[in-house]
Amino acid sequence: MNTSDKNSDGQSLKTIAFVITQAAQLLSDVSDTAKLDAEILLCHVLQQNKTYLITWSDRQLTEQEHCQFNILVAERQKGRPVAHLIGHRAFWTLDLEVNDSTLIPRPDTEVLVETVLAELGEHNINQSLSGLDLGTGTGAIALALSYELPNSHWLGVDFNQQAVELSKRNKKRNNIDNCDFVQSDWFTNVPPQKFDLIVSNPPYIDPDDIHLNQGDVRFEPLSALIAKDKGLSDIKHIVNAATEYLKPNGLLVIEHGYDQGKAVQAIFIQNRFTKVKTIKDLGQNDRITIGYFL
């Protein structure tokens, strides 16, 4: 970005309004949300919220702020996720630390949280429920459900120890105490107990999927993204093994690919789950399949 003080029209190149506009132009080729990306990056630099950017749009950036912002914009131009650049991401009502050890929580996964709460209904919200989150990553799902269900207790597991440590930091960051995290390759280290609920956002992308070379996923670990058998191998394992860990009429909720709804429903039914159905995400694509174990 040009660091001279004024453009040919005499406008300052260091006001909040101008640097956002210029950055949005630079990011338009790599992001569908270029202006929003620029605003989030500048909020991070200034340690302010979006309202501040609007209220003080004529404020001049200092040399240090301008330099720091330019560095972040340059990294975003390379495709690096905004969440990695600022080190955190909003999910549900939480603010989660993120890094490249696991997936960045996405808005579509909030549909999984909504689905669980809708299935429980108001009369079950205050019950003492036990839940298991498989492949917890940042801890997003387990922590959101722990927050919404204060009388429940959740266990989040991940095979990646770095992700486990990250989820523990997010537990502390959000002051949530009814959730624990341990290292486990799916059910391997899960205590021999029965749960009321099991949830998971497992790897479900086909290793040959062209989308793996696009967008934020280029900077996320493949182990958290891809699965064999056209993306269904981990889902098959989870559904089959969950039958040993669910209480009678226990609920299983799994996130999956937009084109996997029918296949995942079949896997549920093959493993004796009932009331099987698929819920659509924010883009009206099949995304969450649920079932109750008899």
C-alpha positions in Angstrom: 0.0 0.0 0.0 1.2 3.5 -0.8 2.6 5.2 2.3 2.7 8.8 1.1 0.6 11.1 3.2 -1.9 12.2 0.5 -3.3 11.1 -2.9 -3.7 13.2 -6.0 -7.0 14.6 -4.7 -5.4 15.8 -1.5 -7.0 13.1 0.6 -5.1 11.6 3.5 -4.0 8.1 2.9 -3.9 7.3 6.6 -7.4 7.9 7.7 -9.5 5.0 8.9 -12.0 5.4 6.1 -9.3 5.6 3.4 -7.2 2.6 4.5 -10.3 0.4 4.7 -11.3 1.4 1.2 -7.9 0.8 -0.2 -7.4 -2.5 1.6 -10.8 -3.7 0.4 -9.8 -3.1 -3.2 -6.6 -5.1 -2.6 -8.4 -8.0 -1.1 -11.3 -8.1 -3.6 -9.5 -10.8 -5.6 -9.0 -13.2 -2.7 -12.1 -12.6 -0.5 -15.8 -12.4 -1.0 -15.9 -10.3 2.1 -13.0 -7.9 1.3 -14.3 -4.8 3.2 -15.3 -6.8 6.2 -11.9 -8.5 6.3 -10.3 -5.1 6.2 -12.5 -3.8 9.0 -11.7 -6.8 11.2 -8.0 -6.5 10.6 -8.1 -2.8 11.5 -10.2 -3.3 14.6 -7.5 -5.8 15.7 -4.7 -3.3 15.1 -6.5 -0.5 16.9 -8.0 -2.8 19.6 -11.4 -1.2 18.9 -14.8 -2.3 17.6 -16.5 -1.6 14.3 -18.5 1.2 15.8 -15.2 3.0 16.5 -14.2 2.7 12.8 -17.5 4.4 11.8 -17.5 7.1 14.5 -13.8 8.0 14.0 -13.5 7.4 10.2 -11.4 10.6 9.8 -8.9 9.6 12.5 -5.3 9.4 11.2 -3.5 6.2 11.8 0.0 6.4 13.4 2.9 5.1 11.4 3.1 2.0 13.6 -0.6 1.3 13.2 -0.5 1.9 9.4 2.5 -0.4 9.1 1.0 -3.2 11.2 -2.3 -3.0 9.2 -0.4 -3.2 5.9 1.4 -6.3 7.0 -1.9 -8.0 7.9 -3.5 -7.0 4.6 -0.5 -8.4 2.7 -0.8 -11.7 4.6 -4.5 -11.8 3.8 -3.7 -11.2 0.1 -1.8 -14.5 0.3 -5.0 -16.1 1.4 -4.2 -16.5 5.0 -7.4 -16.7 7.1 -8.4 -13.6 9.0 -9.0 -15.7 12.1 -5.3 -16.8 12.0 -4.1 -13.3 11.5 -6.0 -11.9 14.6 -5.8 -15.1 16.6 -9.4 -15.5 17.5 -12.9 -16.1 16.1 -16.4 -15.5 17.3 -18.6 -18.6 17.6 -22.1 -18.7 19.1 -21.8 -16.4 22.1 -18.1 -17.2 22.6 -14.8 -15.7 21.6 -12.4 -18.5 20.7 -8.6 -18.5 20.3 -7.7 -20.2 17.0 -4.5 -21.4 15.4 -3.4 -23.6 12.6 -3.5 -26.8 14.7 -7.2 -27.3 14.0 -10.2 -26.0 12.0 -11.5 -22.5 12.3 -15.1 -22.6 13.7 -17.6 -21.7 11.0 -21.1 -20.2 11.2 -22.6 -23.4 9.6 -21.5 -25.4 12.7 -23.6 -23.1 14.8 -26.5 -24.9 13.2 -25.4 -28.1 15.0 -25.7 -26.2 18.3 -29.1 -24.9 17.4 -30.2 -28.4 16.4 -29.2 -29.9 19.7 -31.0 -27.2 21.7 -34.1 -27.5 19.5 -34.2 -31.3 19.9 -33.9 -31.0 23.7 -36.6 -28.4 24.0 -37.3 -26.1 26.9 -38.3 -28.9 29.3 -34.8 -30.6 29.0 -32.6 -27.5 29.1 -32.2 -27.7 32.9 -31.7 -31.4 33.1 -28.4 -32.9 34.2 -27.3 -34.2 30.8 -24.0 -35.8 29.8 -22.5 -35.0 26.4 -19.5 -36.1 24.3 -17.9 -33.9 21.5 -15.7 -36.0 19.2 -13.0 -34.1 17.3 -13.5 -31.0 19.4 -10.8 -28.9 17.8 -11.1 -25.4 19.4 -13.8 -26.8 21.7 -16.4 -24.7 19.9 -19.3 -27.1 20.0 -18.7 -28.5 23.5 -18.2 -25.1 25.0 -21.3 -23.6 23.3 -23.5 -26.4 24.5 -21.9 -26.3 28.0 -22.8 -22.6 28.1 -26.4 -23.1 27.0 -26.9 -26.2 29.2 -25.4 -25.1 32.5 -26.5 -28.3 34.3 -25.0 -30.6 31.7 -21.4 -31.9 31.7 -19.4 -32.2 28.4 -16.3 -34.1 27.5 -14.5 -32.9 24.3 -11.9 -35.2 22.7 -9.4 -34.7 19.9 -6.5 -36.9 18.7 -4.3 -33.7 18.3 -2.8 -32.7 21.7 -2.3 -29.2 20.4 -6.0 -28.9 19.8 -6.7 -30.3 23.3 -4.6 -27.6 24.8 -6.2 -25.0 22.7 -9.7 -26.1 23.8 -8.6 -26.0 27.4 -7.5 -22.4 26.9 -10.8 -21.5 25.3 -12.6 -23.1 28.3 -10.7 -20.7 30.6 -11.1 -17.8 28.2 -14.9 -18.1 28.3 -15.2 -18.9 32.0 -16.9 -22.3 31.4 -16.4 -25.0 34.1 -18.9 -27.8 33.1 -16.7 -29.1 30.3 -13.4 -31.1 30.2 -11.0 -32.0 27.3 -8.8 -35.0 26.8 -6.6 -36.4 24.0 -8.3 -39.3 22.3 -8.4 -40.9 18.9 -12.2 -40.9 18.6 -13.4 -43.2 21.5 -10.0 -44.7 22.4 -9.6 -42.8 25.6 -13.2 -42.0 26.4 -14.2 -43.5 29.8 -16.5 -46.5 29.6 -19.8 -44.6 30.3 -23.1 -43.8 28.5 -23.9 -40.4 27.3 -27.2 -38.6 26.7 -25.7 -36.8 23.7 -22.9 -37.4 21.2 -22.0 -34.7 18.7 -19.2 -34.4 16.1 -18.0 -32.3 13.3 -15.6 -34.9 11.9 -13.4 -34.8 8.7 -15.8 -35.4 5.8 -14.2 -34.1 2.7 -13.1 -36.4 -0.1 -9.3 -36.3 -0.5 -9.8 -35.6 -4.2 -12.1 -32.7 -3.6 -11.0 -29.6 -5.6 -12.1 -27.2 -2.8 -9.1 -28.3 -0.7 -7.0 -26.0 -2.9 -9.2 -23.0 -2.3 -9.9 -20.5 0.5 -9.1 -20.9 4.2 -8.9 -24.7 4.1 -5.4 -24.4 2.4 -4.2 -23.2 5.8 -5.9 -25.8 8.0 -4.7 -29.3 8.8 -5.7 -32.0 6.3 -6.2 -34.5 9.1 -9.2 -32.4 10.3 -10.7 -32.1 6.8 -10.4 -35.3 4.8 -11.6 -38.8 5.2 -11.4 -41.9 3.0 -14.4 -43.6 1.4 -15.5 -40.4 -0.3 -15.3 -38.5 3.0 -17.5 -41.0 4.9 -15.0 -43.3 6.7 -14.8 -41.3 10.0 -18.6 -40.8 10.0 -19.1 -44.6 9.6 -16.8 -45.3 12.5 -18.4 -42.7 14.8 -22.0 -43.8 14.1 -21.1 -47.5 14.6 -19.1 -47.0 17.8 -21.6 -44.5 19.3 -24.0 -47.3 19.8 -21.8 -48.5 22.7 -21.7 -45.1 24.3 -25.2 -43.8 24.1 -27.9 -44.2 26.7 -31.3 -45.6 25.5 -32.9 -42.9 23.3 -29.6 -41.1 23.3 -29.1 -38.4 20.6 -26.3 -38.5 18.0 -25.7 -35.3 15.9 -23.1 -35.2 13.1 -22.1 -32.4 10.7 -21.2 -33.5 7.2 -20.8 -32.4 3.6 -23.5 -30.7 1.6 -23.9 -33.8 -0.7 -23.7 -36.5 2.0 -27.1 -36.2 3.6 -28.7 -39.3 2.2 -25.5 -41.4 2.6 -25.2 -40.4 6.3 -28.9 -41.1 6.9 -28.4 -44.6 5.5 -25.4 -45.1 7.9 -27.5 -44.0 10.9 -30.4 -46.4 9.9 -28.0 -49.3 9.4 -26.8 -48.8 12.9 -30.3 -48.9 14.4 -30.9 -45.2 14.9 -34.5 -43.9 14.6 -36.1 -40.6 13.9 -33.3 -39.9 11.5 -33.4 -36.6 9.7 -31.1 -34.1 8.0 -31.1 -30.3 8.8 -29.9 -27.7 6.3 -27.3 -25.1 7.0 -27.4 -21.3 6.5 -27.0 -21.8 2.7 -29.8 -24.3 2.6 -27.5 -27.2 2.0 -27.8 -30.5 3.8 -25.4 -30.2 6.8 -26.5 -31.9 10.0 -27.9 -35.4 10.4 -29.4 -36.6 13.7 -30.8 -39.8 15.1 -31.9 -41.5 18.4 -30.4 -44.8 19.5 -32.9 -47.3 20.8 
